[in-house]
Structures are given as structure tokens and as C-alpha cells.
Amino acid sequence: MKARRLSCLGPLAAAAALAACGGGGGGTSGPAPIPAPVSITERNESLVTTETVAAALTPMEAAAVSSGLATKSLGPATLTGTVDPVAQALRYARWLPGVTTPAGGIPTKAAQFVSCSGGGSATVDATDADSSGTLSAGDSIYLSFNACVESGIQLGGAMRLNLTALSGTPEYAGTSFFIAASVGFEGFTASGGGDSISASGSLSLSINQTSSNAWTQTVSATRLDIGGVIDGRSETRQMAGYEATATRVPSGFSYITSYTARGTLASNALAGSVTFATPTAFAVEGTASTPSSGQMLITGAGSSRLRLTALAGGNLQSELDADGNGTYESSSIAAWSGF
């Protein structure tokens, strides 16, 4: 489900979590206000499509690709070359239930040092709040990265996962479990392919899995900001009221993965903001790279609106209502990857 100019970082970083409402820093001024809505016109139609689809859906797609990575290995080695912090958080959350902590009723941190495959290291600190010897609700994991390189991506800073619910202990991919957690990014950085991003703050996530082809992942955050250098340009994005879900269900001998998202997006590229929602989930059949159905509505200033409809064969229909009168005056169809 690739949007235009996606690189190993690219707009994958657009929905990264720098939750200005969530934490970090001692200032009291709070996050900068979301910019005023921008009018959607023929001139910026393609840009609005690219920015919004990438920001809203790509992080969930990246997480879904790695949905089978529930493993007892120490996390960093499971990365698959994407650096979006939302996808990273979901990957590590899948890994958490297989973590063990020292038995014997010792409520202490258990630090484990990990050498990363491409150089550098990571440290894993597990806090066993109830002294059970295994992770359970109320426990936490702190991952700190020291120039840790995996799959060509260099990670820095830290990530903290606080468990709010946990059932099941998946030692192998595809087993049944449920996990809910809050995730905090502390000076988290990722770089590769000439691009770089940084994130700080927090979000909430949950994963409910019954098998490798039957699961639901959700992510939400009141406010998300991201900064970085993408394709040689300095880019910033702000998200408000972000909610996204990825769901996979069996279908014959294959499966269907569906994506929904809603929220408000602002970026320096848009020079303003838009709101978005998916009244019909985007559905991807099996290992296809583009959805065959689904619809997103993007709304700008003056009720200007863009309706994006996924079509079979990897195409996307774009309909524009520039004057906001409820009638779409223009329509075009192009390959999904062409936007």
C-alpha cells in the first residue's frame, strides 16, 4: 500500500509518536496548536493524497507485515528495515510476552545486554512489579539503543513499554495472546538511506491475536508530532486525535488485511491541516501490495473534500470537491504507487 516517494524512512515516519501532550520536558506551554485547515485544490490534490495516506495508514501496514515476529529473541534482531516508531512499538510489544524475568520473588530490574547484528548494542531492562518471574500487567520493559544497527537502520535513544494487560505467552509466531500497553519514546532516533527521524512522547496500543492470520492491532494518541530529514528535506508533521486499526482474518487458503484510520494531520509540506477518516476499510488480499477496496475521505478548509477509493488492479480513484458544495467536480484514476 505504498504512497509516492516512500524510502526506507520516508513518510513511514509520518505517524511516529512525539506525543506533546504525553510527557518529556519541563515546559508548561504545551504543544504548538494545529495549523488552520488548508483548502484542497487541483494544485495540491496529489500532495494531500501522499501526505495523508502515508501518515494515516503506512505505519499500521508496516506493523502488519511483521505481525509474525512474536519471538523470545531480544527484539532488535526482529526488525525488517522499516523505522516508523509506531511499527517498531508494535513489533516490540509482540515480543514482550516471551520475556522472562528473574524468579525468586525479586522485584528488581533485570538488565540484558544485546549486540546488534550490524554493530552497536541495545540494553533491555525488565521490571517485574509483582515478582512473578514472568511479564504481567503492571510490569515494564525499557529498551535503550546505542548506535544499534539492524537491517541497515541505526537506532538510538530509548523506548519504554508499560504493560496494562497481558494474557498468553507466545513463544512462537502465530500463537494466541492479548497485550495492551503504553509506549514512551525518549530521544528515540532512527536513520538509514540518507534519512533520519526523531521521536519523543507516548501512545497507547493493543494487539489481540488468535493465530498468525487472525489478529487486530490498534494505536491511538491524543497528539503526535514528528521531525526529521526525509529525501534531503527537513519535514515536520503533527497529528491530533489519531486512531488506527489493522485487522487480519483468514480467507480461504489466504487472508485479508484491513486498515482504518482517522484524525487530523498537519505538515510543513501541506502548509496547513486536513482531517481524514476511512468510512470503508482498505482491504488487502493476501500478500498483495495494494488494497482492492476501501475508501478514505480527506476534508480541508471550506468543506473542500478529497475522496480516495481503492480499485482492483492496484489503482486508486481520486475525486475532488474543491468548492465544498457536496459534488465532486473532477475524478481521476492512477496506479496507487503513482501518488
Contacts in CASP RR format, 6 or more apart in sequence:
PFRMAT RR
TARGET T0000
AUTHOR 0000-0000-0000
METHOD contacts of the structure
MODEL  1
MKARRLSCLGPLAAAAALAACGGGGGGTSGPAPIPAPVSITERNESLVTT
ETVAAALTPMEAAAVSSGLATKSLGPATLTGTVDPVAQALRYARWLPGVT
TPAGGIPTKAAQFVSCSGGGSATVDATDADSSGTLSAGDSIYLSFNACVE
SGIQLGGAMRLNLTALSGTPEYAGTSFFIAASVGFEGFTASGGGDSISAS
GSLSLSINQTSSNAWTQTVSATRLDIGGVIDGRSETRQMAGYEATATRVP
SGFSYITSYTARGTLASNALAGSVTFATPTAFAVEGTASTPSSGQMLITG
AGSSRLRLTALAGGNLQSELDADGNGTYESSSIAAWSGF
1 53 0 8 1.000
1 57 0 8 1.000
1 58 0 8 1.000
1 61 0 8 1.000
1 259 0 8 1.000
1 282 0 8 1.000
1 284 0 8 1.000
1 289 0 8 1.000
1 290 0 8 1.000
1 291 0 8 1.000
1 336 0 8 1.000
2 58 0 8 1.000
2 289 0 8 1.000
2 290 0 8 1.000
2 336 0 8 1.000
2 337 0 8 1.000
3 11 0 8 1.000
3 49 0 8 1.000
3 50 0 8 1.000
3 53 0 8 1.000
3 54 0 8 1.000
3 58 0 8 1.000
3 336 0 8 1.000
3 337 0 8 1.000
3 339 0 8 1.000
4 46 0 8 1.000
4 50 0 8 1.000
4 337 0 8 1.000
4 338 0 8 1.000
4 339 0 8 1.000
5 11 0 8 1.000
5 50 0 8 1.000
5 231 0 8 1.000
6 12 0 8 1.000
6 54 0 8 1.000
6 58 0 8 1.000
7 193 0 8 1.000
7 195 0 8 1.000
7 230 0 8 1.000
7 231 0 8 1.000
8 81 0 8 1.000
8 82 0 8 1.000
8 83 0 8 1.000
8 152 0 8 1.000
8 153 0 8 1.000
8 192 0 8 1.000
8 193 0 8 1.000
8 195 0 8 1.000
9 83 0 8 1.000
9 84 0 8 1.000
9 190 0 8 1.000
9 191 0 8 1.000
9 192 0 8 1.000
9 193 0 8 1.000
9 194 0 8 1.000
9 195 0 8 1.000
9 196 0 8 1.000
9 197 0 8 1.000
9 230 0 8 1.000
10 54 0 8 1.000
10 195 0 8 1.000
10 230 0 8 1.000
10 231 0 8 1.000
11 50 0 8 1.000
11 51 0 8 1.000
11 54 0 8 1.000
11 55 0 8 1.000
11 58 0 8 1.000
11 230 0 8 1.000
12 54 0 8 1.000
12 58 0 8 1.000
12 59 0 8 1.000
12 62 0 8 1.000
12 82 0 8 1.000
12 83 0 8 1.000
12 84 0 8 1.000
12 87 0 8 1.000
13 83 0 8 1.000
13 84 0 8 1.000
13 85 0 8 1.000
13 190 0 8 1.000
13 195 0 8 1.000
13 197 0 8 1.000
13 226 0 8 1.000
13 227 0 8 1.000
13 228 0 8 1.000
13 230 0 8 1.000
13 237 0 8 1.000
14 51 0 8 1.000
14 54 0 8 1.000
14 55 0 8 1.000
14 58 0 8 1.000
14 59 0 8 1.000
14 226 0 8 1.000
14 237 0 8 1.000
14 239 0 8 1.000
14 265 0 8 1.000
14 267 0 8 1.000
15 55 0 8 1.000
15 56 0 8 1.000
15 58 0 8 1.000
15 59 0 8 1.000
15 84 0 8 1.000
15 86 0 8 1.000
15 219 0 8 1.000
15 224 0 8 1.000
15 226 0 8 1.000
15 237 0 8 1.000
15 239 0 8 1.000
15 242 0 8 1.000
15 244 0 8 1.000
16 59 0 8 1.000
16 84 0 8 1.000
16 85 0 8 1.000
16 86 0 8 1.000
16 185 0 8 1.000
16 197 0 8 1.000
16 199 0 8 1.000
16 224 0 8 1.000
16 226 0 8 1.000
16 227 0 8 1.000
17 85 0 8 1.000
17 86 0 8 1.000
17 89 0 8 1.000
17 183 0 8 1.000
17 184 0 8 1.000
17 185 0 8 1.000
17 199 0 8 1.000
17 201 0 8 1.000
17 202 0 8 1.000
17 203 0 8 1.000
17 221 0 8 1.000
17 224 0 8 1.000
17 226 0 8 1.000
18 185 0 8 1.000
18 198 0 8 1.000
18 199 0 8 1.000
18 200 0 8 1.000
18 201 0 8 1.000
18 224 0 8 1.000
18 225 0 8 1.000
18 226 0 8 1.000
18 227 0 8 1.000
19 184 0 8 1.000
19 201 0 8 1.000
19 202 0 8 1.000
19 203 0 8 1.000
19 221 0 8 1.000
19 222 0 8 1.000
19 223 0 8 1.000
19 224 0 8 1.000
19 225 0 8 1.000
20 30 0 8 1.000
20 31 0 8 1.000
20 32 0 8 1.000
20 201 0 8 1.000
20 223 0 8 1.000
20 225 0 8 1.000
21 30 0 8 1.000
21 31 0 8 1.000
21 222 0 8 1.000
21 223 0 8 1.000
22 201 0 8 1.000
22 202 0 8 1.000
22 222 0 8 1.000
22 223 0 8 1.000
23 200 0 8 1.000
23 201 0 8 1.000
23 202 0 8 1.000
24 186 0 8 1.000
24 200 0 8 1.000
24 201 0 8 1.000
31 223 0 8 1.000
31 225 0 8 1.000
31 238 0 8 1.000
32 238 0 8 1.000
34 238 0 8 1.000
34 240 0 8 1.000
34 264 0 8 1.000
34 266 0 8 1.000
34 273 0 8 1.000
35 238 0 8 1.000
35 266 0 8 1.000
35 271 0 8 1.000
35 272 0 8 1.000
35 273 0 8 1.000
36 272 0 8 1.000
36 273 0 8 1.000
36 301 0 8 1.000
37 272 0 8 1.000
37 273 0 8 1.000
37 274 0 8 1.000
37 275 0 8 1.000
37 299 0 8 1.000
37 300 0 8 1.000
37 301 0 8 1.000
37 302 0 8 1.000
38 44 0 8 1.000
38 48 0 8 1.000
38 270 0 8 1.000
38 271 0 8 1.000
38 272 0 8 1.000
38 273 0 8 1.000
38 274 0 8 1.000
38 300 0 8 1.000
38 301 0 8 1.000
39 300 0 8 1.000
39 301 0 8 1.000
39 302 0 8 1.000
39 304 0 8 1.000
39 322 0 8 1.000
40 48 0 8 1.000
40 274 0 8 1.000
40 298 0 8 1.000
40 299 0 8 1.000
40 300 0 8 1.000
40 301 0 8 1.000
40 304 0 8 1.000
40 305 0 8 1.000
40 306 0 8 1.000
40 320 0 8 1.000
40 322 0 8 1.000
41 304 0 8 1.000
41 320 0 8 1.000
41 322 0 8 1.000
42 320 0 8 1.000
42 322 0 8 1.000
42 330 0 8 1.000
44 270 0 8 1.000
45 306 0 8 1.000
45 318 0 8 1.000
45 320 0 8 1.000
46 339 0 8 1.000
47 269 0 8 1.000
47 270 0 8 1.000
48 270 0 8 1.000
48 274 0 8 1.000
48 298 0 8 1.000
48 306 0 8 1.000
49 298 0 8 1.000
49 306 0 8 1.000
49 308 0 8 1.000
49 316 0 8 1.000
49 318 0 8 1.000
49 339 0 8 1.000
50 339 0 8 1.000
51 237 0 8 1.000
51 265 0 8 1.000
51 267 0 8 1.000
51 269 0 8 1.000
51 270 0 8 1.000
52 265 0 8 1.000
52 274 0 8 1.000
52 276 0 8 1.000
52 296 0 8 1.000
52 298 0 8 1.000
53 296 0 8 1.000
53 308 0 8 1.000
53 339 0 8 1.000
55 237 0 8 1.000
55 239 0 8 1.000
55 265 0 8 1.000
55 267 0 8 1.000
56 244 0 8 1.000
56 261 0 8 1.000
56 262 0 8 1.000
56 263 0 8 1.000
56 265 0 8 1.000
56 276 0 8 1.000
56 278 0 8 1.000
56 296 0 8 1.000
57 244 0 8 1.000
57 259 0 8 1.000
57 261 0 8 1.000
57 282 0 8 1.000
58 84 0 8 1.000
59 84 0 8 1.000
59 86 0 8 1.000
59 87 0 8 1.000
59 219 0 8 1.000
59 244 0 8 1.000
60 86 0 8 1.000
60 87 0 8 1.000
60 217 0 8 1.000
60 219 0 8 1.000
60 244 0 8 1.000
60 245 0 8 1.000
60 246 0 8 1.000
60 259 0 8 1.000
60 261 0 8 1.000
61 246 0 8 1.000
61 259 0 8 1.000
61 284 0 8 1.000
62 82 0 8 1.000
62 84 0 8 1.000
62 86 0 8 1.000
62 87 0 8 1.000
63 86 0 8 1.000
63 87 0 8 1.000
63 90 0 8 1.000
63 91 0 8 1.000
63 217 0 8 1.000
63 246 0 8 1.000
64 217 0 8 1.000
64 246 0 8 1.000
64 248 0 8 1.000
64 257 0 8 1.000
64 259 0 8 1.000
65 80 0 8 1.000
65 82 0 8 1.000
66 78 0 8 1.000
66 80 0 8 1.000
66 82 0 8 1.000
66 87 0 8 1.000
66 90 0 8 1.000
66 91 0 8 1.000
66 94 0 8 1.000
67 94 0 8 1.000
67 209 0 8 1.000
67 212 0 8 1.000
67 215 0 8 1.000
67 217 0 8 1.000
67 248 0 8 1.000
68 94 0 8 1.000
68 173 0 8 1.000
68 174 0 8 1.000
68 212 0 8 1.000
69 78 0 8 1.000
69 80 0 8 1.000
69 91 0 8 1.000
69 94 0 8 1.000
69 95 0 8 1.000
69 173 0 8 1.000
70 94 0 8 1.000
70 95 0 8 1.000
70 97 0 8 1.000
70 98 0 8 1.000
70 170 0 8 1.000
70 172 0 8 1.000
70 173 0 8 1.000
70 174 0 8 1.000
70 175 0 8 1.000
70 177 0 8 1.000
70 209 0 8 1.000
71 78 0 8 1.000
71 95 0 8 1.000
71 98 0 8 1.000
71 171 0 8 1.000
71 172 0 8 1.000
71 173 0 8 1.000
72 95 0 8 1.000
72 98 0 8 1.000
72 99 0 8 1.000
72 171 0 8 1.000
73 95 0 8 1.000
74 112 0 8 1.000
74 114 0 8 1.000
74 122 0 8 1.000
74 124 0 8 1.000
75 91 0 8 1.000
75 92 0 8 1.000
75 95 0 8 1.000
75 114 0 8 1.000
75 122 0 8 1.000
75 124 0 8 1.000
75 143 0 8 1.000
76 114 0 8 1.000
76 116 0 8 1.000
76 117 0 8 1.000
76 122 0 8 1.000
76 145 0 8 1.000
76 148 0 8 1.000
76 150 0 8 1.000
76 155 0 8 1.000
77 116 0 8 1.000
77 117 0 8 1.000
77 150 0 8 1.000
78 91 0 8 1.000
78 95 0 8 1.000
79 88 0 8 1.000
79 91 0 8 1.000
79 150 0 8 1.000
79 151 0 8 1.000
79 153 0 8 1.000
80 151 0 8 1.000
81 150 0 8 1.000
81 151 0 8 1.000
81 152 0 8 1.000
81 153 0 8 1.000
82 153 0 8 1.000
83 153 0 8 1.000
83 155 0 8 1.000
83 190 0 8 1.000
83 191 0 8 1.000
83 192 0 8 1.000
83 197 0 8 1.000
85 159 0 8 1.000
85 185 0 8 1.000
85 188 0 8 1.000
85 190 0 8 1.000
85 197 0 8 1.000
85 199 0 8 1.000
86 203 0 8 1.000
86 219 0 8 1.000
88 159 0 8 1.000
88 190 0 8 1.000
89 159 0 8 1.000
89 161 0 8 1.000
89 183 0 8 1.000
89 203 0 8 1.000
89 205 0 8 1.000
89 219 0 8 1.000
90 205 0 8 1.000
90 207 0 8 1.000
90 217 0 8 1.000
90 219 0 8 1.000
92 141 0 8 1.000
92 143 0 8 1.000
92 159 0 8 1.000
92 161 0 8 1.000
93 161 0 8 1.000
93 179 0 8 1.000
93 181 0 8 1.000
93 183 0 8 1.000
93 205 0 8 1.000
93 207 0 8 1.000
94 170 0 8 1.000
94 179 0 8 1.000
94 207 0 8 1.000
96 135 0 8 1.000
96 141 0 8 1.000
96 161 0 8 1.000
96 163 0 8 1.000
96 166 0 8 1.000
96 179 0 8 1.000
96 181 0 8 1.000
97 135 0 8 1.000
97 166 0 8 1.000
97 168 0 8 1.000
97 169 0 8 1.000
97 170 0 8 1.000
97 177 0 8 1.000
97 179 0 8 1.000
98 135 0 8 1.000
98 169 0 8 1.000
98 170 0 8 1.000
98 171 0 8 1.000
99 124 0 8 1.000
99 126 0 8 1.000
99 134 0 8 1.000
99 135 0 8 1.000
99 141 0 8 1.000
100 133 0 8 1.000
100 134 0 8 1.000
100 135 0 8 1.000
101 110 0 8 1.000
101 126 0 8 1.000
101 127 0 8 1.000
101 128 0 8 1.000
101 132 0 8 1.000
101 133 0 8 1.000
101 134 0 8 1.000
101 135 0 8 1.000
101 139 0 8 1.000
102 108 0 8 1.000
102 110 0 8 1.000
102 128 0 8 1.000
102 133 0 8 1.000
103 133 0 8 1.000
104 131 0 8 1.000
104 133 0 8 1.000
105 128 0 8 1.000
105 131 0 8 1.000
105 132 0 8 1.000
105 133 0 8 1.000
106 128 0 8 1.000
106 131 0 8 1.000
107 127 0 8 1.000
107 128 0 8 1.000
107 129 0 8 1.000
107 130 0 8 1.000
107 131 0 8 1.000
108 127 0 8 1.000
108 128 0 8 1.000
109 125 0 8 1.000
109 126 0 8 1.000
109 127 0 8 1.000
109 142 0 8 1.000
110 125 0 8 1.000
110 126 0 8 1.000
110 128 0 8 1.000
111 123 0 8 1.000
111 124 0 8 1.000
111 125 0 8 1.000
112 123 0 8 1.000
112 124 0 8 1.000
112 125 0 8 1.000
112 126 0 8 1.000
113 121 0 8 1.000
113 122 0 8 1.000
113 123 0 8 1.000
114 121 0 8 1.000
114 122 0 8 1.000
114 123 0 8 1.000
114 124 0 8 1.000
115 121 0 8 1.000
116 122 0 8 1.000
116 148 0 8 1.000
116 149 0 8 1.000
116 150 0 8 1.000
117 149 0 8 1.000
117 150 0 8 1.000
118 149 0 8 1.000
118 150 0 8 1.000
118 152 0 8 1.000
119 147 0 8 1.000
119 148 0 8 1.000
119 149 0 8 1.000
120 146 0 8 1.000
120 147 0 8 1.000
120 148 0 8 1.000
120 149 0 8 1.000
121 145 0 8 1.000
121 146 0 8 1.000
121 147 0 8 1.000
121 148 0 8 1.000
122 143 0 8 1.000
122 144 0 8 1.000
122 145 0 8 1.000
122 146 0 8 1.000
122 148 0 8 1.000
122 155 0 8 1.000
123 143 0 8 1.000
123 144 0 8 1.000
123 146 0 8 1.000
124 141 0 8 1.000
124 142 0 8 1.000
124 143 0 8 1.000
125 141 0 8 1.000
125 142 0 8 1.000
125 143 0 8 1.000
125 144 0 8 1.000
126 135 0 8 1.000
126 139 0 8 1.000
126 140 0 8 1.000
126 141 0 8 1.000
127 139 0 8 1.000
127 140 0 8 1.000
127 141 0 8 1.000
127 142 0 8 1.000
128 134 0 8 1.000
128 135 0 8 1.000
128 139 0 8 1.000
129 136 0 8 1.000
129 138 0 8 1.000
129 139 0 8 1.000
129 140 0 8 1.000
130 136 0 8 1.000
130 138 0 8 1.000
130 139 0 8 1.000
134 169 0 8 1.000
135 141 0 8 1.000
135 163 0 8 1.000
135 166 0 8 1.000
136 163 0 8 1.000
136 166 0 8 1.000
137 163 0 8 1.000
137 164 0 8 1.000
137 165 0 8 1.000
137 166 0 8 1.000
138 162 0 8 1.000
138 163 0 8 1.000
138 164 0 8 1.000
139 163 0 8 1.000
140 160 0 8 1.000
140 161 0 8 1.000
140 162 0 8 1.000
140 163 0 8 1.000
141 160 0 8 1.000
141 161 0 8 1.000
142 158 0 8 1.000
142 159 0 8 1.000
142 160 0 8 1.000
142 161 0 8 1.000
143 158 0 8 1.000
143 159 0 8 1.000
143 160 0 8 1.000
143 161 0 8 1.000
144 156 0 8 1.000
144 157 0 8 1.000
144 158 0 8 1.000
145 155 0 8 1.000
145 156 0 8 1.000
145 157 0 8 1.000
145 158 0 8 1.000
145 159 0 8 1.000
145 188 0 8 1.000
146 156 0 8 1.000
147 154 0 8 1.000
147 156 0 8 1.000
148 154 0 8 1.000
148 155 0 8 1.000
148 156 0 8 1.000
149 155 0 8 1.000
152 192 0 8 1.000
152 193 0 8 1.000
153 190 0 8 1.000
153 191 0 8 1.000
153 192 0 8 1.000
154 189 0 8 1.000
154 190 0 8 1.000
154 191 0 8 1.000
154 192 0 8 1.000
155 188 0 8 1.000
155 189 0 8 1.000
155 190 0 8 1.000
156 187 0 8 1.000
156 188 0 8 1.000
156 189 0 8 1.000
156 190 0 8 1.000
157 186 0 8 1.000
157 187 0 8 1.000
157 188 0 8 1.000
157 189 0 8 1.000
158 185 0 8 1.000
158 186 0 8 1.000
158 187 0 8 1.000
158 188 0 8 1.000
159 183 0 8 1.000
159 184 0 8 1.000
159 185 0 8 1.000
159 186 0 8 1.000
159 188 0 8 1.000
160 183 0 8 1.000
160 184 0 8 1.000
160 186 0 8 1.000
161 181 0 8 1.000
161 182 0 8 1.000
161 183 0 8 1.000
161 184 0 8 1.000
162 181 0 8 1.000
162 182 0 8 1.000
162 183 0 8 1.000
163 179 0 8 1.000
163 180 0 8 1.000
163 181 0 8 1.000
164 180 0 8 1.000
164 181 0 8 1.000
164 182 0 8 1.000
165 178 0 8 1.000
165 179 0 8 1.000
165 180 0 8 1.000
165 206 0 8 1.000
166 177 0 8 1.000
166 178 0 8 1.000
166 179 0 8 1.000
166 180 0 8 1.000
167 177 0 8 1.000
167 178 0 8 1.000
167 179 0 8 1.000
168 175 0 8 1.000
168 176 0 8 1.000
168 177 0 8 1.000
168 178 0 8 1.000
169 175 0 8 1.000
169 177 0 8 1.000
170 176 0 8 1.000
170 177 0 8 1.000
170 209 0 8 1.000
173 212 0 8 1.000
174 209 0 8 1.000
174 211 0 8 1.000
174 212 0 8 1.000
175 209 0 8 1.000
175 211 0 8 1.000
176 209 0 8 1.000
176 210 0 8 1.000
176 211 0 8 1.000
177 207 0 8 1.000
177 209 0 8 1.000
178 206 0 8 1.000
178 207 0 8 1.000
178 208 0 8 1.000
178 209 0 8 1.000
179 206 0 8 1.000
179 207 0 8 1.000
180 204 0 8 1.000
180 205 0 8 1.000
180 206 0 8 1.000
180 207 0 8 1.000
181 204 0 8 1.000
181 205 0 8 1.000
181 206 0 8 1.000
182 202 0 8 1.000
182 203 0 8 1.000
182 204 0 8 1.000
182 205 0 8 1.000
183 202 0 8 1.000
183 203 0 8 1.000
183 204 0 8 1.000
183 205 0 8 1.000
184 200 0 8 1.000
184 201 0 8 1.000
184 202 0 8 1.000
184 203 0 8 1.000
185 199 0 8 1.000
185 200 0 8 1.000
185 201 0 8 1.000
185 202 0 8 1.000
186 200 0 8 1.000
186 201 0 8 1.000
187 198 0 8 1.000
187 199 0 8 1.000
187 200 0 8 1.000
188 198 0 8 1.000
188 199 0 8 1.000
188 200 0 8 1.000
189 196 0 8 1.000
189 197 0 8 1.000
189 198 0 8 1.000
189 199 0 8 1.000
190 196 0 8 1.000
190 197 0 8 1.000
191 197 0 8 1.000
194 229 0 8 1.000
194 232 0 8 1.000
195 228 0 8 1.000
195 229 0 8 1.000
195 230 0 8 1.000
195 231 0 8 1.000
195 232 0 8 1.000
196 228 0 8 1.000
196 229 0 8 1.000
197 226 0 8 1.000
197 227 0 8 1.000
197 228 0 8 1.000
197 230 0 8 1.000
198 226 0 8 1.000
198 227 0 8 1.000
198 228 0 8 1.000
199 226 0 8 1.000
199 227 0 8 1.000
202 221 0 8 1.000
203 219 0 8 1.000
203 220 0 8 1.000
203 221 0 8 1.000
203 224 0 8 1.000
204 219 0 8 1.000
204 220 0 8 1.000
204 221 0 8 1.000
205 217 0 8 1.000
205 218 0 8 1.000
205 219 0 8 1.000
205 220 0 8 1.000
206 216 0 8 1.000
206 217 0 8 1.000
206 218 0 8 1.000
207 215 0 8 1.000
207 216 0 8 1.000
207 217 0 8 1.000
208 215 0 8 1.000
208 216 0 8 1.000
209 215 0 8 1.000
209 216 0 8 1.000
211 250 0 8 1.000
213 248 0 8 1.000
213 249 0 8 1.000
213 250 0 8 1.000
213 255 0 8 1.000
214 248 0 8 1.000
214 249 0 8 1.000
214 250 0 8 1.000
215 247 0 8 1.000
215 248 0 8 1.000
216 245 0 8 1.000
216 246 0 8 1.000
216 247 0 8 1.000
216 248 0 8 1.000
217 245 0 8 1.000
217 246 0 8 1.000
217 247 0 8 1.000
218 243 0 8 1.000
218 244 0 8 1.000
218 245 0 8 1.000
219 242 0 8 1.000
219 243 0 8 1.000
219 244 0 8 1.000
219 245 0 8 1.000
220 241 0 8 1.000
220 242 0 8 1.000
220 243 0 8 1.000
220 244 0 8 1.000
221 239 0 8 1.000
221 241 0 8 1.000
221 242 0 8 1.000
222 240 0 8 1.000
222 241 0 8 1.000
223 238 0 8 1.000
223 239 0 8 1.000
223 240 0 8 1.000
223 241 0 8 1.000
224 237 0 8 1.000
224 238 0 8 1.000
224 239 0 8 1.000
224 240 0 8 1.000
224 242 0 8 1.000
225 236 0 8 1.000
225 237 0 8 1.000
225 238 0 8 1.000
225 239 0 8 1.000
226 236 0 8 1.000
226 237 0 8 1.000
227 234 0 8 1.000
227 235 0 8 1.000
227 236 0 8 1.000
227 237 0 8 1.000
228 234 0 8 1.000
228 235 0 8 1.000
228 236 0 8 1.000
229 235 0 8 1.000
234 268 0 8 1.000
235 267 0 8 1.000
235 268 0 8 1.000
235 269 0 8 1.000
236 267 0 8 1.000
236 268 0 8 1.000
237 265 0 8 1.000
237 266 0 8 1.000
237 267 0 8 1.000
237 268 0 8 1.000
238 265 0 8 1.000
238 266 0 8 1.000
238 267 0 8 1.000
238 273 0 8 1.000
239 263 0 8 1.000
239 264 0 8 1.000
239 265 0 8 1.000
239 266 0 8 1.000
240 263 0 8 1.000
240 264 0 8 1.000
241 262 0 8 1.000
241 263 0 8 1.000
241 264 0 8 1.000
242 261 0 8 1.000
242 262 0 8 1.000
242 263 0 8 1.000
243 261 0 8 1.000
243 262 0 8 1.000
243 263 0 8 1.000
244 259 0 8 1.000
244 260 0 8 1.000
244 261 0 8 1.000
244 262 0 8 1.000
245 258 0 8 1.000
245 259 0 8 1.000
245 260 0 8 1.000
245 261 0 8 1.000
246 257 0 8 1.000
246 258 0 8 1.000
246 259 0 8 1.000
247 257 0 8 1.000
247 258 0 8 1.000
247 281 0 8 1.000
248 255 0 8 1.000
248 256 0 8 1.000
248 257 0 8 1.000
248 258 0 8 1.000
249 255 0 8 1.000
249 256 0 8 1.000
249 258 0 8 1.000
251 285 0 8 1.000
251 286 0 8 1.000
254 285 0 8 1.000
254 286 0 8 1.000
255 286 0 8 1.000
256 283 0 8 1.000
256 284 0 8 1.000
256 285 0 8 1.000
256 286 0 8 1.000
257 283 0 8 1.000
257 284 0 8 1.000
257 286 0 8 1.000
258 281 0 8 1.000
258 282 0 8 1.000
258 283 0 8 1.000
258 284 0 8 1.000
259 278 0 8 1.000
259 281 0 8 1.000
259 282 0 8 1.000
259 284 0 8 1.000
259 291 0 8 1.000
260 278 0 8 1.000
260 281 0 8 1.000
260 282 0 8 1.000
261 276 0 8 1.000
261 277 0 8 1.000
261 278 0 8 1.000
261 296 0 8 1.000
262 276 0 8 1.000
262 277 0 8 1.000
262 278 0 8 1.000
263 275 0 8 1.000
263 276 0 8 1.000
263 277 0 8 1.000
264 273 0 8 1.000
264 274 0 8 1.000
264 275 0 8 1.000
264 276 0 8 1.000
265 273 0 8 1.000
265 274 0 8 1.000
265 275 0 8 1.000
265 276 0 8 1.000
266 272 0 8 1.000
266 273 0 8 1.000
266 274 0 8 1.000
273 300 0 8 1.000
274 298 0 8 1.000
274 299 0 8 1.000
274 300 0 8 1.000
275 298 0 8 1.000
275 299 0 8 1.000
275 300 0 8 1.000
276 296 0 8 1.000
276 297 0 8 1.000
276 298 0 8 1.000
276 299 0 8 1.000
277 296 0 8 1.000
277 297 0 8 1.000
278 294 0 8 1.000
278 295 0 8 1.000
278 296 0 8 1.000
278 297 0 8 1.000
279 295 0 8 1.000
279 297 0 8 1.000
280 293 0 8 1.000
280 294 0 8 1.000
280 295 0 8 1.000
281 294 0 8 1.000
282 291 0 8 1.000
282 293 0 8 1.000
282 294 0 8 1.000
282 295 0 8 1.000
282 296 0 8 1.000
282 310 0 8 1.000
283 291 0 8 1.000
283 292 0 8 1.000
283 293 0 8 1.000
283 294 0 8 1.000
283 310 0 8 1.000
284 290 0 8 1.000
284 291 0 8 1.000
284 292 0 8 1.000
285 292 0 8 1.000
290 310 0 8 1.000
290 313 0 8 1.000
290 314 0 8 1.000
290 316 0 8 1.000
290 336 0 8 1.000
290 337 0 8 1.000
291 310 0 8 1.000
291 314 0 8 1.000
291 336 0 8 1.000
292 310 0 8 1.000
292 311 0 8 1.000
292 312 0 8 1.000
292 313 0 8 1.000
292 314 0 8 1.000
293 310 0 8 1.000
293 311 0 8 1.000
293 312 0 8 1.000
294 309 0 8 1.000
294 310 0 8 1.000
295 307 0 8 1.000
295 308 0 8 1.000
295 309 0 8 1.000
295 310 0 8 1.000
296 307 0 8 1.000
296 308 0 8 1.000
297 305 0 8 1.000
297 306 0 8 1.000
297 307 0 8 1.000
297 308 0 8 1.000
298 305 0 8 1.000
298 306 0 8 1.000
298 307 0 8 1.000
298 308 0 8 1.000
299 305 0 8 1.000
299 306 0 8 1.000
302 324 0 8 1.000
303 321 0 8 1.000
303 324 0 8 1.000
303 325 0 8 1.000
303 326 0 8 1.000
304 321 0 8 1.000
304 322 0 8 1.000
304 323 0 8 1.000
304 324 0 8 1.000
305 320 0 8 1.000
305 321 0 8 1.000
305 324 0 8 1.000
305 326 0 8 1.000
305 328 0 8 1.000
306 318 0 8 1.000
306 319 0 8 1.000
306 320 0 8 1.000
306 321 0 8 1.000
307 318 0 8 1.000
307 319 0 8 1.000
307 321 0 8 1.000
307 328 0 8 1.000
308 316 0 8 1.000
308 317 0 8 1.000
308 318 0 8 1.000
308 319 0 8 1.000
309 316 0 8 1.000
309 317 0 8 1.000
309 319 0 8 1.000
310 316 0 8 1.000
310 336 0 8 1.000
311 317 0 8 1.000
311 333 0 8 1.000
314 335 0 8 1.000
314 336 0 8 1.000
315 333 0 8 1.000
315 334 0 8 1.000
315 335 0 8 1.000
315 336 0 8 1.000
316 333 0 8 1.000
316 334 0 8 1.000
316 335 0 8 1.000
316 336 0 8 1.000
316 339 0 8 1.000
317 331 0 8 1.000
317 332 0 8 1.000
317 333 0 8 1.000
318 331 0 8 1.000
318 332 0 8 1.000
318 333 0 8 1.000
318 334 0 8 1.000
318 339 0 8 1.000
319 328 0 8 1.000
319 330 0 8 1.000
319 331 0 8 1.000
320 328 0 8 1.000
320 329 0 8 1.000
320 330 0 8 1.000
320 331 0 8 1.000
321 327 0 8 1.000
321 328 0 8 1.000
321 329 0 8 1.000
322 329 0 8 1.000
322 330 0 8 1.000
323 329 0 8 1.000
END
